[in-house]
Amino acid sequence: MYQWSEEHQAIIQVMRSFVDKEIRPHLDEIEYEGVPPYDIIRKMYDVFGLKEMAKENFARMLERKKTGEEAPARRGGGDPGAQLISTIELCRVSPGLVTSMGVSTGLAGGTINKLGTPAQMERWGLDLMTFDKVGAWAITEPDSGSDALGGMTTTARRDGDEYIINGSKTWITNGPFADTIVLYAKLDDGSGEDMRNRKVLTFVLDKGMPGLEQSKPMRKMGQKASPTGTLFMTDLRVGKDRLLGETEEPKGGGRSSAKDNFVSERAGVASMSLGVIEECLKLSIDYAKNRKLWNKPISDFQLIQLKLANMEVARVNVQNMVFQFIERSMNNAPTSMAEASAMKLYSAQAACQVADEAIQLFGGNGYVSEYRVEQLARDARVLRIYAGTDEIQVGAIAKDLLK
Ligand SMILES: Cc1cc2nc3c(=O)[nH]c(=O)nc-3n(C[C@H](O)[C@H](O)[C@H](O)COP(=O)(O)OP(=O)(O)OC[C@H]3O[C@@H](n4cnc5c(N)ncnc54)[C@H](O)[C@@H]3O)c2cc1C
C-alpha cells in the first residue's frame, strides 16, 4: 500500500515552512487585495530550484521531440508523489495560487510541449515551464461551457499562409495577465461544414498582439488569488508558426489534445481537494479543543465529534484515491476516464462539504475571514465546476462504464 515515504515527509515539512514564511504573510494581498500570485510562485521556483529542474526536464523533452522518441508514459517523469505534495500543501493555504500555477505550466506549457515543433517549444514552452512567463489555456466560451468542443464558435479562417481568428473565450485562468495563450479555434476553410463538426486547431498567442484583448480580472466568489478573465479576438492575424505542430493535423492535436488533459487535470483536482480537507480538519480540531462553552471545550459535544469524524472519513477516502493514482502513475498503469472522473466528482464534493462543516463548527468565527475556513469554503466551490462540472463527471463515468 502506498504511503508517504520519509523523503516525502521531509518535503512536506520543507513546503510547510515555505508556506509559513513566504505565503501566509502575503495571503491577504493575493486573496483580498487583487495582487496576482506570480511573484510568490517565482519565489517558490527560486527557493526549491524548480527553475533548474524545469530546464533539465525541458531539455529531455526537446531531445525526445527532435529524435522522435516516445515520451515516457508517466507524464514529466520524476516522482508523482513529490509533485502532488506541493499541490496538496499549497492548497491548504491558497487553492487559487495552485490553479494559476497549474494552468500556466501544466495546461499551457504542457500543451505547447506536447504538440509544438522543437522551435515552438523553444519559443514558448521553456519560459512557461520555468515560470518566467505566465500562460493561459483557452477553450471555454460564453455560449459553449460544458459543450466546449462541439459548441465552440471561435473561428480561424484561412487567408493564404495565415489565419484570421475571431471570437471570445471566457473564465480563462491567468487570462488578464498571461504572456502566452494557448487558444483553441474551429477551422473555417469555407467548405460550409457544420460548425459542430469542424476541425479544432490549437494556436499560441502573445500578449499585446493586434486584435487580442485581455480583460481585467473578474470579481468572483473564491480562488481570488487566481486571476480569471475574458479574451476577445477580433480579426487577429496569425502565421502558421503559431499553429501548434505547424500543421492542421498534428498527432494528438485539436479535440484529442483537449481531452488528453482530462485524466491528469481530474487527478489534480483530487489533490487540491485533499489539501483543503486536511487544512479544514486541522483547523477544526484546534478550534474544537480550544473553544469553551458551558465550561468545557466544544470537542466534548457529540455533534461536534460527528463533524470531525465525517471530515476524517472524507480525508481518508480522498487520500486513498490520490495514493492509488500515484501508485498507478509510478507503475505506468493507466487510470480510466471513469476512475479519474469518479475521483474528481467525489473529492470536489467532499472538499466542499468538509469546508462547509468547518464553518459550522467555528460558528460566527467561521463566517469571518480571520479564521480562514470561509476562504477555503469559497475556494473549494469551484472544484465542482471547473475541469468539468459534477454533472459532466457523472456523464463521463456512465459513458465509460457503459461503452
Ligand atoms: C474560476 C474558473 C476558472 C476557469 N479556468 C478556465 C481556464 O483556464 N480555461 C478554460 O478554458 N476554462 C476555464 N474555466 C471554465 C470552466 O471549465 C467552465 O466553467 C466549466 O466547464 C462549465 O462551463 P459553464 O460555466 O459554461 O457552465 P455550463 O456548461 O453552462 O453549465 C451550466 C449547468 O448545466 C449543467 N450541464 C451542462 N451540460 C450538462 C449535461 N450534458 N447534462 C447535465 N447537466 C449539464 C452543468 O453541470 C451546470 O450545472 C474556468 C471556470 C472557472 C469558474
The ligand as a Gaussian input file, in Angstrom:
#p B3LYP/6-31G(d) Opt

LIG

0 1
 C      -12.561000      30.020000     -11.689000
 C      -12.671000      29.369000     -13.034000
 C      -11.527000      29.143000     -13.784000
 C      -11.617000      28.555000     -15.058000
 N      -10.482000      28.423000     -15.815000
 C      -10.592000      28.022000     -17.110000
 C       -9.447000      28.039000     -17.987000
 O       -8.332000      28.361000     -17.579000
 N       -9.609000      27.708000     -19.287000
 C      -10.832000      27.344000     -19.788000
 O      -10.911000      27.070000     -20.981000
 N      -11.941000      27.313000     -18.989000
 C      -11.860000      27.650000     -17.673000
 N      -12.968000      27.638000     -16.848000
 C      -14.262000      27.274000     -17.418000
 C      -14.845000      26.007000     -16.848000
 O      -14.189000      24.898000     -17.374000
 C      -16.351000      26.045000     -17.138000
 O      -16.913000      26.983000     -16.248000
 C      -17.000000      24.707000     -16.979000
 O      -16.574000      23.842000     -17.981000
 C      -18.551000      24.803000     -17.037000
 O      -18.987000      25.555000     -18.108000
 P      -20.045000      26.739000     -17.840000
 O      -19.516000      27.568000     -16.726000
 O      -20.319000      27.445000     -19.119000
 O      -21.369000      26.019000     -17.347000
 P      -22.464000      25.356000     -18.299000
 O      -21.820000      24.421000     -19.242000
 O      -23.324000      26.424000     -18.871000
 O      -23.305000      24.523000     -17.253000
 C      -24.467000      25.038000     -16.556000
 C      -25.082000      23.870000     -15.765000
 O      -25.570000      22.879000     -16.689000
 C      -25.021000      21.618000     -16.353000
 N      -24.866000      20.810000     -17.566000
 C      -24.183000      21.133000     -18.679000
 N      -24.232000      20.135000     -19.559000
 C      -24.946000      19.145000     -18.975000
 C      -25.347000      17.830000     -19.387000
 N      -24.990000      17.332000     -20.559000
 N      -26.090000      17.094000     -18.518000
 C      -26.444000      17.597000     -17.299000
 N      -26.107000      18.814000     -16.876000
 C      -25.359000      19.586000     -17.696000
 C      -23.680000      21.952000     -15.712000
 O      -23.186000      20.875000     -14.959000
 C      -24.050000      23.151000     -14.876000
 O      -24.660000      22.739000     -13.699000
 C      -12.885000      28.166000     -15.557000
 C      -14.039000      28.381000     -14.776000
 C      -13.948000      28.969000     -13.541000
 C      -15.214000      29.219000     -12.769000

